[in-house]
Amino acid sequence: MLLLTATTDLIRIITSAACDVDVVANYVERNQSTFVVGADGRQATNITTATTTTVVGSPGATTSRNVKTVHIRNAHASTSVDVMVTLELTGPVVYELHKVTLLAGEALEYVEGVGFFVLANASGLDRKLIVAADVTNATTAFADVTGLTCPLLSGKHYNFQAMLIHRTDATTTGARFGVNIGAVPTQLAVHGESQITSSVTAAAQGQSAMVTARDTAIVVETTGPGAVNMLCMMYGWIQPSADGIFAIRCQSEVAVANALIVEAGSWCRIWEATG
């Protein structure tokens, strides 16, 4: 238990960064002279700077305050913060009770009889997407690959990787792949390798490129796999500037029937980068 027994005792939190930290503490009080339990108490605090903040105030004279629970959540969308919980007694003498780095969305909990523990961010994204049926693009315009789309949140950082099994109408038709999200992202980096023939020679096996813009082909192909299934591997990182739908996109080099087909079984994994 956490007991405050003097009019100068405090529970305080030291935060290391300008970050939205919400704190709710619950306690009961007892009159030390008559041992009568008083009304339940609650103190709620919002912290937005790197500072020291009192989250459970001192009890009154002849009163002890028994802290039952303390809930500390990093409510920021992307920033991590160091949180130190301290007990300050007359003097003042400061005792460090617990210190932890809270990632965005994580919470530090104190429960009487249990102690301190961290709750991971339950909303942290980790989606595994798959193409359920062949997707055809017969145009030279970028279009979403059905099944490989996912909503993302503004300001968060995401990693992604994709494996695209594809074929084209002829070996003279190239396949192109990229990504998109609604608004221009704050940051984007995409790299990929595209297999364009079944030749074992390195020059014909694939190409690679790095792009930093939406709807930009990682490889500008002028030849393609034709009727033989080939692979395109993509991986990268994105930080959206606004909430939007992330999509793996495809484009044909030429406009023709069955120009580019992304096969069922192609997949993408996208996850929130919390490290």
C-alpha positions in Angstrom: 0.0 0.0 0.0 1.0 3.7 -0.4 0.3 5.6 2.8 0.4 9.4 3.2 0.4 10.1 6.9 1.6 13.7 7.3 0.4 17.0 6.0 3.5 17.3 3.8 3.4 13.8 2.2 2.9 13.7 -1.5 2.9 11.3 -4.5 4.5 13.1 -7.4 5.4 12.2 -11.0 8.4 13.4 -12.9 8.0 13.4 -16.7 10.9 13.7 -19.2 9.2 15.2 -22.3 6.4 17.5 -23.5 3.8 14.8 -23.8 0.2 14.2 -22.9 0.2 12.2 -19.7 -3.1 11.5 -18.0 -3.1 10.5 -14.3 -6.0 9.4 -12.1 -5.4 8.4 -8.5 -8.0 6.9 -6.1 -7.6 6.8 -2.3 -9.5 6.4 1.0 -8.9 8.4 4.2 -8.9 7.5 7.8 -9.0 9.7 10.9 -5.9 8.7 12.9 -7.5 9.6 16.2 -10.8 7.9 15.9 -9.9 5.3 13.1 -13.0 6.3 11.3 -12.8 5.8 7.5 -13.7 8.9 5.5 -15.1 9.3 2.1 -13.4 7.9 -1.0 -11.2 10.4 -2.8 -10.0 10.9 -6.4 -7.5 13.2 -8.0 -7.2 13.6 -11.8 -4.3 15.4 -13.5 -3.2 16.1 -17.0 0.5 16.7 -17.6 1.8 18.2 -20.9 5.4 19.3 -20.2 8.6 17.9 -18.8 8.1 18.7 -15.2 7.4 17.4 -11.6 3.7 17.2 -10.8 1.8 16.3 -7.6 -0.8 13.6 -8.5 -1.9 12.8 -4.9 -2.0 15.7 -2.5 -1.3 15.7 1.2 -3.9 14.5 3.7 -5.3 16.9 6.4 -4.2 16.9 10.0 -4.7 13.7 12.0 -5.7 12.0 8.7 -3.9 9.3 6.7 -4.5 8.8 3.0 -4.3 5.2 1.6 -3.7 5.3 -2.2 -5.5 2.4 -3.7 -4.8 2.8 -7.4 -2.9 5.1 -9.7 -3.4 5.1 -13.5 -0.8 6.9 -15.6 -1.3 6.8 -19.4 0.9 8.3 -22.2 -1.9 9.6 -24.3 0.4 11.1 -27.0 0.0 9.7 -30.5 3.7 9.1 -31.2 6.1 10.4 -28.4 7.6 8.2 -25.7 8.1 9.6 -22.2 10.0 8.6 -19.1 7.8 8.6 -16.0 9.1 8.4 -12.4 6.7 8.0 -9.5 8.1 9.4 -6.2 7.0 9.6 -2.6 7.9 12.9 -1.0 8.0 13.1 2.8 8.8 15.8 5.3 12.1 17.5 4.7 11.5 17.1 1.8 12.9 13.7 1.3 12.2 12.1 -2.1 12.0 8.4 -2.6 11.8 6.9 -6.1 9.1 4.3 -6.2 9.1 3.3 -9.9 10.5 4.5 -13.2 9.6 3.4 -16.7 9.6 4.6 -20.3 6.0 4.7 -21.6 5.6 4.3 -25.3 2.8 6.1 -27.0 -0.5 4.6 -25.8 1.0 2.7 -22.9 0.0 3.0 -19.3 1.7 2.5 -15.9 -0.7 1.1 -13.3 -0.4 0.9 -9.5 -2.9 -1.3 -7.7 -2.8 -1.9 -4.0 -1.7 -5.5 -3.3 -0.2 -5.9 -6.8 2.2 -3.0 -7.2 3.3 -1.4 -10.4 3.0 -2.8 -13.9 2.8 -1.6 -17.5 -0.1 -2.1 -19.9 1.0 -2.2 -23.5 -0.9 -0.2 -26.1 -3.7 -2.5 -27.1 -4.5 -0.3 -30.2 -1.0 -0.7 -31.7 -1.5 -1.7 -35.3 -0.2 -5.0 -36.7 -2.3 -6.1 -39.7 -1.7 -9.0 -42.0 -3.5 -8.4 -45.3 -4.0 -10.8 -48.2 -5.4 -10.7 -51.7 -8.3 -13.1 -51.7 -9.0 -13.0 -55.5 -6.9 -12.0 -58.5 -6.8 -8.2 -59.0 -6.6 -6.9 -62.6 -5.4 -3.4 -63.7 -5.7 -2.9 -67.5 -4.8 0.8 -67.3 -1.7 3.0 -66.9 -3.2 4.6 -63.8 -2.3 3.5 -60.3 -5.1 1.6 -58.6 -5.4 0.0 -55.2 -4.7 -3.7 -54.9 -7.9 -5.0 -53.4 -7.3 -6.5 -50.0 -4.1 -4.6 -49.4 -5.5 -1.5 -47.8 -5.6 -0.4 -44.2 -6.5 2.8 -42.2 -3.6 4.6 -40.6 -3.5 7.4 -38.0 -1.9 10.8 -38.3 1.5 11.2 -36.8 2.2 7.6 -36.1 5.1 5.7 -37.6 4.4 2.5 -39.5 6.6 -0.2 -41.1 5.3 -2.3 -44.0 6.4 -5.1 -46.2 4.6 -6.8 -49.2 5.0 -9.8 -51.4 3.2 -9.4 -54.7 2.7 -12.4 -57.0 1.9 -11.1 -60.5 1.8 -11.7 -64.2 1.2 -9.6 -67.3 -0.5 -10.1 -70.7 2.9 -10.3 -72.4 6.6 -10.1 -71.7 6.6 -6.7 -73.4 4.2 -5.3 -70.7 5.9 -4.1 -67.5 4.3 -4.2 -64.0 4.7 -1.3 -61.6 4.0 -1.0 -57.9 3.9 1.7 -55.3 1.9 2.9 -52.2 -0.5 5.7 -51.4 -2.4 7.3 -48.5 -4.9 10.2 -48.6 -2.8 13.3 -47.8 0.8 13.8 -48.6 2.6 11.9 -45.8 5.0 13.6 -43.4 7.6 11.0 -44.3 7.7 8.1 -46.7 10.4 5.7 -47.9 9.7 2.7 -50.1 12.2 0.2 -51.5 11.5 -2.8 -53.6 12.8 -5.5 -56.0 10.8 -6.8 -58.9 11.4 -10.1 -60.7 10.8 -9.6 -64.4 12.0 -12.8 -66.0 12.7 -16.4 -64.9 16.3 -16.1 -66.0 19.0 -17.0 -63.5 21.2 -14.1 -64.6 21.3 -11.3 -62.0 20.7 -8.6 -64.6 17.4 -10.1 -65.8 16.3 -11.4 -62.4 15.2 -8.2 -60.9 15.5 -4.4 -60.4 15.3 -2.3 -57.3 14.7 1.4 -56.4 13.9 3.7 -53.5 11.1 6.2 -53.8 9.8 8.8 -51.4 6.5 9.9 -53.0 3.0 8.5 -53.3 2.0 6.7 -56.5 5.6 6.4 -57.7 6.7 3.1 -59.1 9.6 1.5 -57.2 10.6 0.0 -60.6 9.8 1.4 -64.0 9.5 -1.8 -66.1 9.5 -2.0 -69.8 9.4 -5.8 -69.8 7.3 -8.1 -67.7 6.8 -11.7 -66.6 4.1 -12.5 -69.2 2.1 -15.6 -68.3 4.6 -16.8 -65.7 4.0 -15.7 -62.1 6.8 -13.5 -60.7 7.4 -11.7 -57.5 7.7 -8.1 -56.4 8.9 -7.4 -52.9 8.2 -4.1 -51.3 9.2 -2.7 -47.9 9.3 0.7 -46.3 8.2 3.2 -43.6 5.5 5.9 -43.5 4.4 8.6 -41.2 0.9 10.0 -42.3 0.2 13.7 -42.0 -3.5 13.0 -41.5 -5.7 10.0 -40.9 -6.2 8.1 -44.1 -6.2 4.8 -46.0 -2.9 3.2 -46.8 -2.9 1.1 -50.0 -0.5 -1.0 -52.0 -1.0 0.2 -55.6 -0.4 -1.3 -59.0 -0.1 0.1 -62.5 0.5 -1.3 -66.0 3.0 0.0 -68.3 0.5 -0.1 -71.2 -3.3 -0.1 -71.4 -4.5 -3.4 -72.6 -6.9 -6.2 -71.5 -5.4 -8.2 -68.6 -2.3 -6.0 -68.7 -1.4 -6.7 -65.1 -2.8 -9.3 -62.7 -1.9 -9.4 -59.0 -2.5 -13.0 -57.9 -4.5 -14.2 -55.0 -2.2 -15.0 -52.1 -0.2 -11.8 -52.4 0.1 -10.2 -49.0 1.1 -7.2 -47.0 2.0 -6.8 -43.4 1.9 -3.3 -41.8 2.6 -2.5 -38.2 3.1 0.4 -35.9 6.7 1.1 -35.2 7.0 1.4 -31.4 10.7 1.1 -30.9 
